[in-house]
């Protein structure tokens, strides 16, 4: 996927995704999330409000696939924006 460019492009065109994914925390725990949209600068994710996500985490886009290290750029109660680190 091309949504992990290191360059900040906040005006990047976004592509709707609506796909299931998982957030891996601390190498072990995984939490389900939904990728809402992606761009060359990052990804917007919907999460359960009760899920505590640290500043850096791994995003897994398919079962058995390797995770991508991400850092949160912004968040609210049920969504977060992240970019690759």
N, C-alpha and C positions, 0 to 999 in steps of 0.2 A: 504494500500500500504506500501511497505517496504522502500520507499525512504526517510524516515525521521529519520535515525539513527543519534544520536548526535555525534558519533565518526567520525572524518574526515578520509575518505578513498578515496583520490583523484584518486587512481588507481582502484576504484571499477568498476566492470563490469556494463556497461550501457545497458538498455533495451529500444529499440525504442518504442515510445508511439504514437505520432501523434494525440493526443486527445484534444478536445476543453476543455477549463477551463476558470475560471474567477478570476481576481485579485480584492479583495475587499480592498478599501482604506478608512480608517477612519470609518469603520463600516457601511458605506452607499453606496458609489460610487463603481460600479463594472465596470471592463474593461475586454473585451474578450482577451484571449491569447491562445496559443497552446503549450501543453507540448510536447517537441521534444523527450526527453528521460529522463529516471529515473534510479537511482541507490540507493544503501543503504545509500549513503551520501548526496544525493540531487536530484535536478530536474533542467533540462534546459528548459527554456521557451522562446518562440518567442512572441514579443509584437510589436505593432505599434510604430514607432520611436517617435511619438508625445505624447505618454502616459508617464507621469511622475510617476514613481513608487518609493515610499519612501523606505528607508532601510528595514523597517519591514512592512509586509502586510499579508493578509489572502489569501490563495489559495483555491479556491472552484473547486472541480473536477466534480461535478454533480449538476444540478439545485435542490435546496432544501436541499442539503447536507451541513453539518456544514463545516466551513472553517478550514484550518490548518494554524497556525501562522508560518510565514517563515521570514527569514532574507536573504538579498541579499549578496552573497559571491563575485560575479563578475558581470560586465555588459558591454555591448557595445551598439551600436545604436539600434539594434533590438532584442537582446537576453540578457537573464540574467540567472545566476545560483543561486539557493537558497537552503537553508537547513532549517530544522525545528528549532524552538527556544523553 
